[in-house]
Amino acid sequence: MNMEHLRRLAGFFFFVALLPRALAEDLQTKNDVHWCSTIPTLPVLQEAQFTAVYVFELDGHGKPFNIRQAHVPFISRKDSALISCIADWRLPKSNMKGTATFSFKWEWTGLEVIAGDFTVAVPAKPRSARAN
């Protein structure tokens, strides 16, 4: 073996040694699901209990798109601020469908997001911390 051949072989082994780490870091998309402070307040429904369900698809980077209201009582069908908030999330899953379920029990209490085997629960921010 000549020196050039040894140099190429060493470079190949170096590449193969680092490949699993690079792939693992790429696959560990961070979970960035947060409460949407743009969700409408519903003072008229103080004693109501219901859920508002949104469905979406995830692109190759875990970003929701094609967000649709599946079951959303008492919220406008054109609530673009809430849909924009969901579109800002990043999930550690990709190329699949997911759901976001907002729970209301006298006030907004929380959110559960499911995509494949990933599930995250996010508590609602207190009323005083929400945007008007």
N, C-alpha and C positions, 0 to 999 in steps of 0.2 A: 504494500500500500504506500502510495506517495503522500506527501504532506497535504496536498489539496483535498484528497479523498478523506483523510482523517479530519480535516477542518469541517468539511460538509457533514460528515457523520456526527461529529460533536454538536454541530448546529442543529441537526435533526433531533438528537436525543434531548437537547436543551428545550426545543420546541415541544416535544412530546411530554416532557416533565412538567411544563407550565400549562399545558392545554387543559387538564382537569380543573385547575384553579380558575382559569379564565372563564371556562364554561359555567362553573358553579356561581361565580360572581354575576354573570350575565343572567342566569336563571333566577336569581334572588331579587326579583323586582320588589321594591319597597311597597308596603301597604300604606297608602295615603287616602284613607276614607275618613271624612270628618263630618260633623254635624253641619247641615245647611241652614245657616241663620236666615236665609231668604225664604224659608218656609212660612207661609202666611199664618198670622195669628188668627184665632177663631174665637173671639170673646163671647159670641152668641151661643157657642156650643160648650159652655163650661161643664155641663154634666154629661156630655156625650162620650162614647167610647167607640173607636173605629181604627182601622188601619188604612193607610194610603200606600198602594203598591205600584212601583215603577219597574219595568223590565228593560233590559238593555243587552247589548252585545259588547264583547271586549275585543279590541284589536290585538295585534301581535305584541304590543307593549303594555297591555293591561289597562288601556284607556277606554272608558265606556263611550259608545256611540249608538246611534239609532235608539235613543231613549224614548220610551213610550209609557203613557199612563195606562196601567192595566186595570186598577180598581182604585179610584181616587174620589171618594165622596167629599162633597163640600169644598173642593179646590177647583179653581178655574181650569178648564181644559187647555188654556194657553198660558200656563204658568212657566214662562221661559226662564225666569231667574232661578227657579228650583232645578229645572232641567240643566241649565248651565252649571250649577253647582255640582250636580252628579257627574257631568262631563269632565270636571276638573279632577275627579278622583283617579287614583292609580291602584290597581289590584295586582297581587302576585300571581295572577292567572292570565291566560291569553287565549284568544280565538275560541271563545265559548260564550254562552248566555249567562246572565245573572239577574238577580232581583234585589230591589231596595224596598224595604218595608218600614214605613214611618208609623209609629204607634201614638195614638191620641187617647188619653184617659183624663179628662177634665182639662188637660193641656198636653202639648207634645212631650212624650216621655222618653223616646229613644228611636233608634234606627237599627235594623239588622240587614246586613248585606250578605248575600250568598252567591257564590260562583263556583260550580264544581264542588270540590271538597273544602273550599275556603269559606269560612263564616266569620264575620266580625260584628260585634254589637257596639254601638256608639250611643252613649247617653245624650239626651238633649241638653243643651245649655240652659241654665236657669233663665227664666223670663227676663230678668234684669240684664243679662249679658247678651240678649238677642238684639239684632238690628231692628229698627222700627220700619 
